[in-house]
Amino acid sequence: MVPRPARADEARQLTALCLRSKASHGYDEAFMAKCARELTVDPGLSSHRFAVSELDGVPVGPAELSAEDKIAELEKLFVDPAFFGRGIGRTLFEWAGARR
């Protein structure tokens, strides 16, 4: 599974995936409400800094990088809870590590 560039029309779906993944770790509604803005995927995303892993054509994990000068930061890396344990997170992390 090779991560592909994300598409702007997926922003809403990817935001829901990020929220679902974060919430699966037991956070309460108040905390999730505080995280909502940070977990929102911008529809103006840059395809070379935002990737999606998919299975059977369905997005199952996004990863987003930001970069300033020569420093990159992993902004998002989430996996749909229904697909935990399948190596999707590792694949996305490797994608992020290969970017400069």
mmCIF file as gemmi writes it, N, C-alpha and C atoms, coordinates in Angstrom:
data_model
loop_
_atom_site.group_PDB
_atom_site.id
_atom_site.type_symbol
_atom_site.label_atom_id
_atom_site.label_alt_id
_atom_site.label_comp_id
_atom_site.label_asym_id
_atom_site.label_entity_id
_atom_site.label_seq_id
_atom_site.pdbx_PDB_ins_code
_atom_site.Cartn_x
_atom_site.Cartn_y
_atom_site.Cartn_z
_atom_site.occupancy
_atom_site.B_iso_or_equiv
_atom_site.pdbx_formal_charge
_atom_site.auth_seq_id
_atom_site.auth_asym_id
_atom_site.pdbx_PDB_model_num
ATOM 1 N N . MET Axp A 1 ? 0.846 -1.165 0 1 0 ? 1 A 1
ATOM 2 C CA . MET Axp A 1 ? 0 0 0 1 0 ? 1 A 1
ATOM 3 C C . MET Axp A 1 ? 0.892 1.227 0 1 0 ? 1 A 1
ATOM 4 N N . VAL Axp A 2 ? 0.794 2.016 -1.034 1 0 ? 2 A 1
ATOM 5 C CA . VAL Axp A 2 ? 1.586 3.236 -1.163 1 0 ? 2 A 1
ATOM 6 C C . VAL Axp A 2 ? 0.654 4.423 -0.961 1 0 ? 2 A 1
ATOM 7 N N . PRO Axp A 3 ? 0.96 5.294 0.007 1 0 ? 3 A 1
ATOM 8 C CA . PRO Axp A 3 ? 0.114 6.479 0.193 1 0 ? 3 A 1
ATOM 9 C C . PRO Axp A 3 ? 0.08 7.31 -1.08 1 0 ? 3 A 1
ATOM 10 N N . ARG Axp A 4 ? -1.074 7.857 -1.349 1 0 ? 4 A 1
ATOM 11 C CA . ARG Axp A 4 ? -1.268 8.705 -2.528 1 0 ? 4 A 1
ATOM 12 C C . ARG Axp A 4 ? -1.548 10.125 -2.072 1 0 ? 4 A 1
ATOM 13 N N . PRO Axp A 5 ? -1.383 11.097 -2.955 1 0 ? 5 A 1
ATOM 14 C CA . PRO Axp A 5 ? -1.725 12.472 -2.584 1 0 ? 5 A 1
ATOM 15 C C . PRO Axp A 5 ? -3.209 12.579 -2.223 1 0 ? 5 A 1
ATOM 16 N N . ALA Axp A 6 ? -3.502 13.367 -1.226 1 0 ? 6 A 1
ATOM 17 C CA . ALA Axp A 6 ? -4.894 13.617 -0.841 1 0 ? 6 A 1
ATOM 18 C C . ALA Axp A 6 ? -5.526 14.569 -1.848 1 0 ? 6 A 1
ATOM 19 N N . ARG Axp A 7 ? -6.849 14.506 -1.922 1 0 ? 7 A 1
ATOM 20 C CA . ARG Axp A 7 ? -7.6 15.404 -2.807 1 0 ? 7 A 1
ATOM 21 C C . ARG Axp A 7 ? -8.431 16.367 -1.956 1 0 ? 7 A 1
ATOM 22 N N . ALA Axp A 8 ? -8.59 17.576 -2.447 1 0 ? 8 A 1
ATOM 23 C CA . ALA Axp A 8 ? -9.343 18.599 -1.718 1 0 ? 8 A 1
ATOM 24 C C . ALA Axp A 8 ? -10.772 18.152 -1.425 1 0 ? 8 A 1
ATOM 25 N N . ASP Axp A 9 ? -11.377 17.389 -2.329 1 0 ? 9 A 1
ATOM 26 C CA . ASP Axp A 9 ? -12.765 16.965 -2.115 1 0 ? 9 A 1
ATOM 27 C C . ASP Axp A 9 ? -12.901 15.904 -1.018 1 0 ? 9 A 1
ATOM 28 N N . GLU Axp A 10 ? -11.779 15.439 -0.467 1 0 ? 10 A 1
ATOM 29 C CA . GLU Axp A 10 ? -11.799 14.461 0.619 1 0 ? 10 A 1
ATOM 30 C C . GLU Axp A 10 ? -11.694 15.1 2.004 1 0 ? 10 A 1
ATOM 31 N N . ALA Axp A 11 ? -11.568 16.408 2.068 1 0 ? 11 A 1
ATOM 32 C CA . ALA Axp A 11 ? -11.297 17.09 3.342 1 0 ? 11 A 1
ATOM 33 C C . ALA Axp A 11 ? -12.314 16.73 4.422 1 0 ? 11 A 1
ATOM 34 N N . ARG Axp A 12 ? -13.579 16.757 4.105 1 0 ? 12 A 1
ATOM 35 C CA . ARG Axp A 12 ? -14.606 16.457 5.108 1 0 ? 12 A 1
ATOM 36 C C . ARG Axp A 12 ? -14.505 15.009 5.581 1 0 ? 12 A 1
ATOM 37 N N . GLN Axp A 13 ? -14.334 14.094 4.649 1 0 ? 13 A 1
ATOM 38 C CA . GLN Axp A 13 ? -14.217 12.669 4.982 1 0 ? 13 A 1
ATOM 39 C C . GLN Axp A 13 ? -12.966 12.405 5.823 1 0 ? 13 A 1
ATOM 40 N N . LEU Axp A 14 ? -11.859 13.049 5.482 1 0 ? 14 A 1
ATOM 41 C CA . LEU Axp A 14 ? -10.62 12.858 6.229 1 0 ? 14 A 1
ATOM 42 C C . LEU Axp A 14 ? -10.691 13.493 7.615 1 0 ? 14 A 1
ATOM 43 N N . THR Axp A 15 ? -11.39 14.615 7.724 1 0 ? 15 A 1
ATOM 44 C CA . THR Axp A 15 ? -11.596 15.222 9.036 1 0 ? 15 A 1
ATOM 45 C C . THR Axp A 15 ? -12.366 14.267 9.939 1 0 ? 15 A 1
ATOM 46 N N . ALA Axp A 16 ? -13.433 13.678 9.42 1 0 ? 16 A 1
ATOM 47 C CA . ALA Axp A 16 ? -14.225 12.72 10.203 1 0 ? 16 A 1
ATOM 48 C C . ALA Axp A 16 ? -13.369 11.531 10.628 1 0 ? 16 A 1
ATOM 49 N N . LEU Axp A 17 ? -12.486 11.07 9.75 1 0 ? 17 A 1
ATOM 50 C CA . LEU Axp A 17 ? -11.602 9.955 10.068 1 0 ? 17 A 1
ATOM 51 C C . LEU Axp A 17 ? -10.645 10.348 11.198 1 0 ? 17 A 1
ATOM 52 N N . CYS Axp A 18 ? -10.057 11.542 11.12 1 0 ? 18 A 1
ATOM 53 C CA . CYS Axp A 18 ? -9.138 12 12.167 1 0 ? 18 A 1
ATOM 54 C C . CYS Axp A 18 ? -9.856 12.071 13.516 1 0 ? 18 A 1
ATOM 55 N N . LEU Axp A 19 ? -11.046 12.623 13.526 1 0 ? 19 A 1
ATOM 56 C CA . LEU Axp A 19 ? -11.815 12.736 14.764 1 0 ? 19 A 1
ATOM 57 C C . LEU Axp A 19 ? -12.176 11.362 15.321 1 0 ? 19 A 1
ATOM 58 N N . ARG Axp A 20 ? -12.604 10.465 14.462 1 0 ? 20 A 1
ATOM 59 C CA . ARG Axp A 20 ? -12.964 9.101 14.871 1 0 ? 20 A 1
ATOM 60 C C . ARG Axp A 20 ? -11.76 8.363 15.455 1 0 ? 20 A 1
ATOM 61 N N . SER Axp A 21 ? -10.617 8.526 14.818 1 0 ? 21 A 1
ATOM 62 C CA . SER Axp A 21 ? -9.408 7.862 15.279 1 0 ? 21 A 1
ATOM 63 C C . SER Axp A 21 ? -8.983 8.395 16.647 1 0 ? 21 A 1
ATOM 64 N N . LYS Axp A 22 ? -8.979 9.71 16.798 1 0 ? 22 A 1
ATOM 65 C CA . LYS Axp A 22 ? -8.59 10.322 18.075 1 0 ? 22 A 1
ATOM 66 C C . LYS Axp A 22 ? -9.546 9.895 19.184 1 0 ? 22 A 1
ATOM 67 N N . ALA Axp A 23 ? -10.834 9.932 18.917 1 0 ? 23 A 1
ATOM 68 C CA . ALA Axp A 23 ? -11.85 9.588 19.917 1 0 ? 23 A 1
ATOM 69 C C . ALA Axp A 23 ? -11.766 8.126 20.339 1 0 ? 23 A 1
ATOM 70 N N . SER Axp A 24 ? -11.244 7.277 19.478 1 0 ? 24 A 1
ATOM 71 C CA . SER Axp A 24 ? -11.174 5.844 19.787 1 0 ? 24 A 1
ATOM 72 C C . SER Axp A 24 ? -10.226 5.54 20.943 1 0 ? 24 A 1
ATOM 73 N N . HIS Axp A 25 ? -9.449 6.52 21.341 1 0 ? 25 A 1
ATOM 74 C CA . HIS Axp A 25 ? -8.5 6.33 22.44 1 0 ? 25 A 1
ATOM 75 C C . HIS Axp A 25 ? -9.09 6.744 23.787 1 0 ? 25 A 1
ATOM 76 N N . GLY Axp A 26 ? -10.401 6.957 23.826 1 0 ? 26 A 1
ATOM 77 C CA . GLY Axp A 26 ? -11.085 7.188 25.086 1 0 ? 26 A 1
ATOM 78 C C . GLY Axp A 26 ? -11.226 8.634 25.533 1 0 ? 26 A 1
ATOM 79 N N . TYR Axp A 27 ? -10.953 9.583 24.667 1 0 ? 27 A 1
ATOM 80 C CA . TYR Axp A 27 ? -11.096 10.991 25.042 1 0 ? 27 A 1
ATOM 81 C C . TYR Axp A 27 ? -12.571 11.358 25.162 1 0 ? 27 A 1
ATOM 82 N N . ASP Axp A 28 ? -12.888 12.229 26.118 1 0 ? 28 A 1
ATOM 83 C CA . ASP Axp A 28 ? -14.279 12.627 26.301 1 0 ? 28 A 1
ATOM 84 C C . ASP Axp A 28 ? -14.677 13.716 25.3 1 0 ? 28 A 1
ATOM 85 N N . GLU Axp A 29 ? -15.97 14.013 25.253 1 0 ? 29 A 1
ATOM 86 C CA . GLU Axp A 29 ? -16.496 14.978 24.287 1 0 ? 29 A 1
ATOM 87 C C . GLU Axp A 29 ? -15.897 16.366 24.449 1 0 ? 29 A 1
ATOM 88 N N . ALA Axp A 30 ? -15.666 16.779 25.688 1 0 ? 30 A 1
ATOM 89 C CA . ALA Axp A 30 ? -15.092 18.112 25.926 1 0 ? 30 A 1
ATOM 90 C C . ALA Axp A 30 ? -13.693 18.222 25.32 1 0 ? 30 A 1
ATOM 91 N N . PHE Axp A 31 ? -12.886 17.196 25.533 1 0 ? 31 A 1
ATOM 92 C CA . PHE Axp A 31 ? -11.538 17.203 24.962 1 0 ? 31 A 1
ATOM 93 C C . PHE Axp A 31 ? -11.604 17.162 23.437 1 0 ? 31 A 1
ATOM 94 N N . MET Axp A 32 ? -12.478 16.33 22.899 1 0 ? 32 A 1
ATOM 95 C CA . MET Axp A 32 ? -12.606 16.221 21.449 1 0 ? 32 A 1
ATOM 96 C C . MET Axp A 32 ? -13.045 17.555 20.835 1 0 ? 32 A 1
ATOM 97 N N . ALA Axp A 33 ? -13.921 18.268 21.531 1 0 ? 33 A 1
ATOM 98 C CA . ALA Axp A 33 ? -14.349 19.578 21.033 1 0 ? 33 A 1
ATOM 99 C C . ALA Axp A 33 ? -13.165 20.544 20.968 1 0 ? 33 A 1
ATOM 100 N N . LYS Axp A 34 ? -12.27 20.451 21.936 1 0 ? 34 A 1
ATOM 101 C CA . LYS Axp A 34 ? -11.079 21.303 21.939 1 0 ? 34 A 1
ATOM 102 C C . LYS Axp A 34 ? -10.115 20.938 20.814 1 0 ? 34 A 1
ATOM 103 N N . CYS Axp A 35 ? -10.122 19.678 20.405 1 0 ? 35 A 1
ATOM 104 C CA . CYS Axp A 35 ? -9.221 19.191 19.349 1 0 ? 35 A 1
ATOM 105 C C . CYS Axp A 35 ? -9.776 19.392 17.941 1 0 ? 35 A 1
ATOM 106 N N . ALA Axp A 36 ? -11.054 19.668 17.831 1 0 ? 36 A 1
ATOM 107 C CA . ALA Axp A 36 ? -11.722 19.66 16.523 1 0 ? 36 A 1
ATOM 108 C C . ALA Axp A 36 ? -11.026 20.532 15.484 1 0 ? 36 A 1
ATOM 109 N N . ARG Axp A 37 ? -10.638 21.72 15.865 1 0 ? 37 A 1
ATOM 110 C CA . ARG Axp A 37 ? -10.015 22.624 14.884 1 0 ? 37 A 1
ATOM 111 C C . ARG Axp A 37 ? -8.671 22.069 14.401 1 0 ? 37 A 1
ATOM 112 N N . GLU Axp A 38 ? -7.89 21.565 15.328 1 0 ? 38 A 1
ATOM 113 C CA . GLU Axp A 38 ? -6.575 21.028 14.968 1 0 ? 38 A 1
ATOM 114 C C . GLU Axp A 38 ? -6.691 19.775 14.091 1 0 ? 38 A 1
ATOM 115 N N . LEU Axp A 39 ? -7.762 19.022 14.264 1 0 ? 39 A 1
ATOM 116 C CA . LEU Axp A 39 ? -7.95 17.787 13.513 1 0 ? 39 A 1
ATOM 117 C C . LEU Axp A 39 ? -8.694 17.992 12.2 1 0 ? 39 A 1
ATOM 118 N N . THR Axp A 40 ? -9.123 19.206 11.934 1 0 ? 40 A 1
ATOM 119 C CA . THR Axp A 40 ? -9.832 19.506 10.693 1 0 ? 40 A 1
ATOM 120 C C . THR Axp A 40 ? -8.849 19.555 9.532 1 0 ? 40 A 1
ATOM 121 N N . VAL Axp A 41 ? -9.217 18.883 8.467 1 0 ? 41 A 1
ATOM 122 C CA . VAL Axp A 41 ? -8.39 18.854 7.258 1 0 ? 41 A 1
ATOM 123 C C . VAL Axp A 41 ? -8.816 20.004 6.357 1 0 ? 41 A 1
ATOM 124 N N . ASP Axp A 42 ? -7.864 20.825 5.998 1 0 ? 42 A 1
ATOM 125 C CA . ASP Axp A 42 ? -8.103 21.995 5.151 1 0 ? 42 A 1
ATOM 126 C C . ASP Axp A 42 ? -8.332 21.545 3.708 1 0 ? 42 A 1
ATOM 127 N N . PRO Axp A 43 ? -9.463 21.958 3.098 1 0 ? 43 A 1
ATOM 128 C CA . PRO Axp A 43 ? -9.698 21.559 1.709 1 0 ? 43 A 1
ATOM 129 C C . PRO Axp A 43 ? -8.666 22.141 0.737 1 0 ? 43 A 1
ATOM 130 N N . GLY Axp A 44 ? -7.904 23.142 1.172 1 0 ? 44 A 1
ATOM 131 C CA . GLY Axp A 44 ? -6.852 23.707 0.333 1 0 ? 44 A 1
ATOM 132 C C . GLY Axp A 44 ? -5.517 23.005 0.546 1 0 ? 44 A 1
ATOM 133 N N . LEU Axp A 45 ? -5.582 21.759 1.011 1 0 ? 45 A 1
ATOM 134 C CA . LEU Axp A 45 ? -4.369 21.01 1.351 1 0 ? 45 A 1
ATOM 135 C C . LEU Axp A 45 ? -3.41 20.907 0.184 1 0 ? 45 A 1
ATOM 136 N N . SER Axp A 46 ? -2.163 20.82 0.514 1 0 ? 46 A 1
ATOM 137 C CA . SER Axp A 46 ? -1.104 20.679 -0.48 1 0 ? 46 A 1
ATOM 138 C C . SER Axp A 46 ? -0.835 19.196 -0.692 1 0 ? 46 A 1
ATOM 139 N N . SER Axp A 47 ? -1.046 18.725 -1.894 1 0 ? 47 A 1
ATOM 140 C CA . SER Axp A 47 ? -0.954 17.284 -2.16 1 0 ? 47 A 1
ATOM 141 C C . SER Axp A 47 ? 0.44 16.709 -1.915 1 0 ? 47 A 1
ATOM 142 N N . HIS Axp A 48 ? 1.492 17.503 -2.029 1 0 ? 48 A 1
ATOM 143 C CA . HIS Axp A 48 ? 2.825 16.959 -1.787 1 0 ? 48 A 1
ATOM 144 C C . HIS Axp A 48 ? 3.154 16.88 -0.303 1 0 ? 48 A 1
ATOM 145 N N . ARG Axp A 49 ? 2.324 17.439 0.542 1 0 ? 49 A 1
ATOM 146 C CA . ARG Axp A 49 ? 2.534 17.401 1.99 1 0 ? 49 A 1
ATOM 147 C C . ARG Axp A 49 ? 1.398 16.696 2.726 1 0 ? 49 A 1
ATOM 148 N N . PHE Axp A 50 ? 0.467 16.104 1.986 1 0 ? 50 A 1
ATOM 149 C CA . PHE Axp A 50 ? -0.668 15.43 2.608 1 0 ? 50 A 1
ATOM 150 C C . PHE Axp A 50 ? -0.941 14.163 1.808 1 0 ? 50 A 1
ATOM 151 N N . ALA Axp A 51 ? -0.868 13.041 2.493 1 0 ? 51 A 1
ATOM 152 C CA . ALA Axp A 51 ? -1.046 11.759 1.812 1 0 ? 51 A 1
ATOM 153 C C . ALA Axp A 51 ? -2.15 10.954 2.481 1 0 ? 51 A 1
ATOM 154 N N . VAL Axp A 52 ? -2.682 10.016 1.722 1 0 ? 52 A 1
ATOM 155 C CA . VAL Axp A 52 ? -3.756 9.152 2.195 1 0 ? 52 A 1
ATOM 156 C C . VAL Axp A 52 ? -3.427 7.715 1.827 1 0 ? 52 A 1
ATOM 157 N N . SER Axp A 53 ? -3.595 6.83 2.806 1 0 ? 53 A 1
ATOM 158 C CA . SER Axp A 53 ? -3.552 5.392 2.51 1 0 ? 53 A 1
ATOM 159 C C . SER Axp A 53 ? -4.984 4.939 2.315 1 0 ? 53 A 1
ATOM 160 N N . GLU Axp A 54 ? -5.186 4.042 1.375 1 0 ? 54 A 1
ATOM 161 C CA . GLU Axp A 54 ? -6.529 3.548 1.145 1 0 ? 54 A 1
ATOM 162 C C . GLU Axp A 54 ? -6.513 2.042 0.92 1 0 ? 54 A 1
ATOM 163 N N . LEU Axp A 55 ? -7.629 1.436 1.243 1 0 ? 55 A 1
ATOM 164 C CA . LEU Axp A 55 ? -7.857 0.008 0.987 1 0 ? 55 A 1
ATOM 165 C C . LEU Axp A 55 ? -9.133 -0.111 0.183 1 0 ? 55 A 1
ATOM 166 N N . ASP Axp A 56 ? -9.051 -0.811 -0.921 1 0 ? 56 A 1
ATOM 167 C CA . ASP Axp A 56 ? -10.207 -0.991 -1.805 1 0 ? 56 A 1
ATOM 168 C C . ASP Axp A 56 ? -10.87 0.332 -2.166 1 0 ? 56 A 1
ATOM 169 N N . GLY Axp A 57 ? -10.053 1.365 -2.386 1 0 ? 57 A 1
ATOM 170 C CA . GLY Axp A 57 ? -10.55 2.666 -2.806 1 0 ? 57 A 1
ATOM 171 C C . GLY Axp A 57 ? -11.12 3.539 -1.698 1 0 ? 57 A 1
ATOM 172 N N . VAL Axp A 58 ? -11.032 3.074 -0.447 1 0 ? 58 A 1
ATOM 173 C CA . VAL Axp A 58 ? -11.581 3.826 0.684 1 0 ? 58 A 1
ATOM 174 C C . VAL Axp A 58 ? -10.427 4.376 1.53 1 0 ? 58 A 1
ATOM 175 N N . PRO Axp A 59 ? -10.399 5.697 1.778 1 0 ? 59 A 1
ATOM 176 C CA . PRO Axp A 59 ? -9.358 6.258 2.637 1 0 ? 59 A 1
ATOM 177 C C . PRO Axp A 59 ? -9.428 5.664 4.05 1 0 ? 59 A 1
ATOM 178 N N . VAL Axp A 60 ? -8.281 5.187 4.534 1 0 ? 60 A 1
ATOM 179 C CA . VAL Axp A 60 ? -8.227 4.587 5.876 1 0 ? 60 A 1
ATOM 180 C C . VAL Axp A 60 ? -7.2 5.266 6.77 1 0 ? 60 A 1
ATOM 181 N N . GLY Axp A 61 ? -6.465 6.234 6.23 1 0 ? 61 A 1
ATOM 182 C CA . GLY Axp A 61 ? -5.486 6.94 7.047 1 0 ? 61 A 1
ATOM 183 C C . GLY Axp A 61 ? -4.86 8.1 6.319 1 0 ? 61 A 1
ATOM 184 N N . PRO Axp A 62 ? -4.866 9.288 6.94 1 0 ? 62 A 1
ATOM 185 C CA . PRO Axp A 62 ? -4.174 10.432 6.374 1 0 ? 62 A 1
ATOM 186 C C . PRO Axp A 62 ? -2.913 10.783 7.178 1 0 ? 62 A 1
ATOM 187 N N . ALA Axp A 63 ? -1.991 11.434 6.519 1 0 ? 63 A 1
ATOM 188 C CA . ALA Axp A 63 ? -0.81 11.999 7.171 1 0 ? 63 A 1
ATOM 189 C C . ALA Axp A 63 ? -0.544 13.357 6.538 1 0 ? 63 A 1
ATOM 190 N N . GLU Axp A 64 ? -0.159 14.318 7.384 1 0 ? 64 A 1
ATOM 191 C CA . GLU Axp A 64 ? 0.109 15.672 6.904 1 0 ? 64 A 1
ATOM 192 C C . GLU Axp A 64 ? 1.423 16.168 7.494 1 0 ? 64 A 1
ATOM 193 N N . LEU Axp A 65 ? 2.23 16.769 6.643 1 0 ? 65 A 1
ATOM 194 C CA . LEU Axp A 65 ? 3.493 17.378 7.055 1 0 ? 65 A 1
ATOM 195 C C . LEU Axp A 65 ? 3.424 18.885 6.846 1 0 ? 65 A 1
ATOM 196 N N . SER Axp A 66 ? 4.12 19.605 7.69 1 0 ? 66 A 1
ATOM 197 C CA . SER Axp A 66 ? 4.376 21.014 7.424 1 0 ? 66 A 1
ATOM 198 C C . SER Axp A 66 ? 5.892 21.155 7.382 1 0 ? 66 A 1
ATOM 199 N N . ALA Axp A 67 ? 6.354 22.155 6.678 1 0 ? 67 A 1
ATOM 200 C CA . ALA Axp A 67 ? 7.8 22.35 6.581 1 0 ? 67 A 1
ATOM 201 C C . ALA Axp A 67 ? 8.112 23.838 6.582 1 0 ? 67 A 1
ATOM 202 N N . GLU Axp A 68 ? 9.148 24.166 7.314 1 0 ? 68 A 1
ATOM 203 C CA . GLU Axp A 68 ? 9.643 25.528 7.343 1 0 ? 68 A 1
ATOM 204 C C . GLU Axp A 68 ? 11.159 25.444 7.335 1 0 ? 68 A 1
ATOM 205 N N . ASP Axp A 69 ? 11.756 26.136 6.397 1 0 ? 69 A 1
ATOM 206 C CA . ASP Axp A 69 ? 13.191 26.029 6.183 1 0 ? 69 A 1
ATOM 207 C C . ASP Axp A 69 ? 13.533 24.558 5.951 1 0 ? 69 A 1
ATOM 208 N N . LYS Axp A 70 ? 14.371 23.985 6.768 1 0 ? 70 A 1
ATOM 209 C CA . LYS Axp A 70 ? 14.75 22.573 6.592 1 0 ? 70 A 1
ATOM 210 C C . LYS Axp A 70 ? 14.154 21.69 7.676 1 0 ? 70 A 1
ATOM 211 N N . ILE Axp A 71 ? 13.138 22.191 8.364 1 0 ? 71 A 1
ATOM 212 C CA . ILE Axp A 71 ? 12.523 21.427 9.449 1 0 ? 71 A 1
ATOM 213 C C . ILE Axp A 71 ? 11.11 21.028 9.052 1 0 ? 71 A 1
ATOM 214 N N . ALA Axp A 72 ? 10.84 19.74 9.097 1 0 ? 72 A 1
ATOM 215 C CA . ALA Axp A 72 ? 9.497 19.227 8.807 1 0 ? 72 A 1
ATOM 216 C C . ALA Axp A 72 ? 8.86 18.771 10.108 1 0 ? 72 A 1
ATOM 217 N N . GLU Axp A 73 ? 7.545 18.944 10.189 1 0 ? 73 A 1
ATOM 218 C CA . GLU Axp A 73 ? 6.805 18.513 11.375 1 0 ? 73 A 1
ATOM 219 C C . GLU Axp A 73 ? 5.611 17.678 10.935 1 0 ? 73 A 1
ATOM 220 N N . LEU Axp A 74 ? 5.424 16.55 11.595 1 0 ? 74 A 1
ATOM 221 C CA . LEU Axp A 74 ? 4.289 15.691 11.315 1 0 ? 74 A 1
ATOM 222 C C . LEU Axp A 74 ? 3.074 16.279 12.017 1 0 ? 74 A 1
ATOM 223 N N . GLU Axp A 75 ? 2.157 16.849 11.259 1 0 ? 75 A 1
ATOM 224 C CA . GLU Axp A 75 ? 0.985 17.527 11.81 1 0 ? 75 A 1
ATOM 225 C C . GLU Axp A 75 ? -0.144 16.537 12.126 1 0 ? 75 A 1
ATOM 226 N N . LYS Axp A 76 ? -0.354 15.6 11.239 1 0 ? 76 A 1
ATOM 227 C CA . LYS Axp A 76 ? -1.422 14.619 11.413 1 0 ? 76 A 1
ATOM 228 C C . LYS Axp A 76 ? -0.93 13.259 10.951 1 0 ? 76 A 1
ATOM 229 N N . LEU Axp A 77 ? -1.349 12.233 11.656 1 0 ? 77 A 1
ATOM 230 C CA . LEU Axp A 77 ? -1.169 10.857 11.22 1 0 ? 77 A 1
ATOM 231 C C . LEU Axp A 77 ? -2.219 10.052 11.988 1 0 ? 77 A 1
ATOM 232 N N . PHE Axp A 78 ? -3.247 9.633 11.277 1 0 ? 78 A 1
ATOM 233 C CA . PHE Axp A 78 ? -4.355 8.922 11.889 1 0 ? 78 A 1
ATOM 234 C C . PHE Axp A 78 ? -4.731 7.718 11.047 1 0 ? 78 A 1
ATOM 235 N N . VAL Axp A 79 ? -5.263 6.718 11.722 1 0 ? 79 A 1
ATOM 236 C CA . VAL Axp A 79 ? -5.747 5.511 11.048 1 0 ? 79 A 1
ATOM 237 C C . VAL Axp A 79 ? -7.167 5.269 11.52 1 0 ? 79 A 1
ATOM 238 N N . ASP Axp A 80 ? -8.04 4.932 10.597 1 0 ? 80 A 1
ATOM 239 C CA . ASP Axp A 80 ? -9.411 4.593 10.957 1 0 ? 80 A 1
ATOM 240 C C . ASP Axp A 80 ? -9.365 3.418 11.933 1 0 ? 80 A 1
ATOM 241 N N . PRO Axp A 81 ? -10.042 3.53 13.078 1 0 ? 81 A 1
ATOM 242 C CA . PRO Axp A 81 ? -9.981 2.458 14.086 1 0 ? 81 A 1
ATOM 243 C C . PRO Axp A 81 ? -10.358 1.076 13.552 1 0 ? 81 A 1
ATOM 244 N N . ALA Axp A 82 ? -11.199 1.022 12.547 1 0 ? 82 A 1
ATOM 245 C CA . ALA Axp A 82 ? -11.588 -0.272 11.974 1 0 ? 82 A 1
ATOM 246 C C . ALA Axp A 82 ? -10.417 -0.961 11.283 1 0 ? 82 A 1
ATOM 247 N N . PHE Axp A 83 ? -9.333 -0.213 11.06 1 0 ? 83 A 1
ATOM 248 C CA . PHE Axp A 83 ? -8.186 -0.759 10.332 1 0 ? 83 A 1
ATOM 249 C C . PHE Axp A 83 ? -6.899 -0.742 11.159 1 0 ? 83 A 1
ATOM 250 N N . PHE Axp A 84 ? -7.019 -0.566 12.475 1 0 ? 84 A 1
ATOM 251 C CA . PHE Axp A 84 ? -5.841 -0.638 13.343 1 0 ? 84 A 1
ATOM 252 C C . PHE Axp A 84 ? -5.168 -1.998 13.188 1 0 ? 84 A 1
ATOM 253 N N . GLY Axp A 85 ? -3.852 -2.002 13.334 1 0 ? 85 A 1
ATOM 254 C CA . GLY Axp A 85 ? -3.097 -3.253 13.339 1 0 ? 85 A 1
ATOM 255 C C . GLY Axp A 85 ? -2.772 -3.82 11.976 1 0 ? 85 A 1
ATOM 256 N N . ARG Axp A 86 ? -2.958 -3.046 10.926 1 0 ? 86 A 1
ATOM 257 C CA . ARG Axp A 86 ? -2.693 -3.536 9.564 1 0 ? 86 A 1
ATOM 258 C C . ARG Axp A 86 ? -1.48 -2.886 8.914 1 0 ? 86 A 1
ATOM 259 N N . GLY Axp A 87 ? -0.721 -2.113 9.682 1 0 ? 87 A 1
ATOM 260 C CA . GLY Axp A 87 ? 0.49 -1.489 9.143 1 0 ? 87 A 1
ATOM 261 C C . GLY Axp A 87 ? 0.252 -0.176 8.435 1 0 ? 87 A 1
ATOM 262 N N . ILE Axp A 88 ? -0.957 0.347 8.495 1 0 ? 88 A 1
ATOM 263 C CA . ILE Axp A 88 ? -1.272 1.594 7.799 1 0 ? 88 A 1
ATOM 264 C C . ILE Axp A 88 ? -0.519 2.765 8.42 1 0 ? 88 A 1
ATOM 265 N N . GLY Axp A 89 ? -0.513 2.842 9.738 1 0 ? 89 A 1
ATOM 266 C CA . GLY Axp A 89 ? 0.215 3.915 10.418 1 0 ? 89 A 1
ATOM 267 C C . GLY Axp A 89 ? 1.694 3.868 10.106 1 0 ? 89 A 1
ATOM 268 N N . ARG Axp A 90 ? 2.269 2.687 10.101 1 0 ? 90 A 1
ATOM 269 C CA . ARG Axp A 90 ? 3.693 2.535 9.784 1 0 ? 90 A 1
ATOM 270 C C . ARG Axp A 90 ? 3.969 3.006 8.356 1 0 ? 90 A 1
ATOM 271 N N . THR Axp A 91 ? 3.104 2.642 7.428 1 0 ? 91 A 1
ATOM 272 C CA . THR Axp A 91 ? 3.268 3.06 6.038 1 0 ? 91 A 1
ATOM 273 C C . THR Axp A 91 ? 3.222 4.577 5.912 1 0 ? 91 A 1
ATOM 274 N N . LEU Axp A 92 ? 2.283 5.199 6.609 1 0 ? 92 A 1
ATOM 275 C CA . LEU Axp A 92 ? 2.183 6.656 6.567 1 0 ? 92 A 1
ATOM 276 C C . LEU Axp A 92 ? 3.395 7.317 7.228 1 0 ? 92 A 1
ATOM 277 N N . PHE Axp A 93 ? 3.864 6.734 8.316 1 0 ? 93 A 1
ATOM 278 C CA . PHE Axp A 93 ? 5.041 7.276 8.992 1 0 ? 93 A 1
ATOM 279 C C . PHE Axp A 93 ? 6.266 7.186 8.087 1 0 ? 93 A 1
ATOM 280 N N . GLU Axp A 94 ? 6.402 6.09 7.377 1 0 ? 94 A 1
ATOM 281 C CA . GLU Axp A 94 ? 7.524 5.936 6.434 1 0 ? 94 A 1
ATOM 282 C C . GLU Axp A 94 ? 7.406 6.945 5.294 1 0 ? 94 A 1
ATOM 283 N N . TRP Axp A 95 ? 6.185 7.184 4.812 1 0 ? 95 A 1
ATOM 284 C CA . TRP Axp A 95 ? 5.968 8.205 3.785 1 0 ? 95 A 1
ATOM 285 C C . TRP Axp A 95 ? 6.475 9.559 4.298 1 0 ? 95 A 1
ATOM 286 N N . ALA Axp A 96 ? 6.078 9.893 5.517 1 0 ? 96 A 1
ATOM 287 C CA . ALA Axp A 96 ? 6.471 11.176 6.102 1 0 ? 96 A 1
ATOM 288 C C . ALA Axp A 96 ? 7.999 11.27 6.251 1 0 ? 96 A 1
ATOM 289 N N . GLY Axp A 97 ? 8.628 10.187 6.673 1 0 ? 97 A 1
ATOM 290 C CA . GLY Axp A 97 ? 10.071 10.182 6.858 1 0 ? 97 A 1
ATOM 291 C C . GLY Axp A 97 ? 10.847 10.329 5.557 1 0 ? 97 A 1
ATOM 292 N N . ALA Axp A 98 ? 10.23 9.944 4.459 1 0 ? 98 A 1
ATOM 293 C CA . ALA Axp A 98 ? 10.891 10.025 3.158 1 0 ? 98 A 1
ATOM 294 C C . ALA Axp A 98 ? 10.779 11.418 2.531 1 0 ? 98 A 1
ATOM 295 N N . ARG Axp A 99 ? 9.933 12.288 3.089 1 0 ? 99 A 1
ATOM 296 C CA . ARG Axp A 99 ? 9.758 13.63 2.568 1 0 ? 99 A 1
ATOM 297 C C . ARG Axp A 99 ? 10.817 14.553 3.13 1 0 ? 99 A 1
ATOM 298 N N . ARG Axp A 100 ? 11.259 15.51 2.332 1 0 ? 100 A 1
ATOM 299 C CA . ARG Axp A 100 ? 12.259 16.487 2.788 1 0 ? 100 A 1
ATOM 300 C C . ARG Axp A 100 ? 11.816 17.874 2.444 1 0 ? 100 A 1
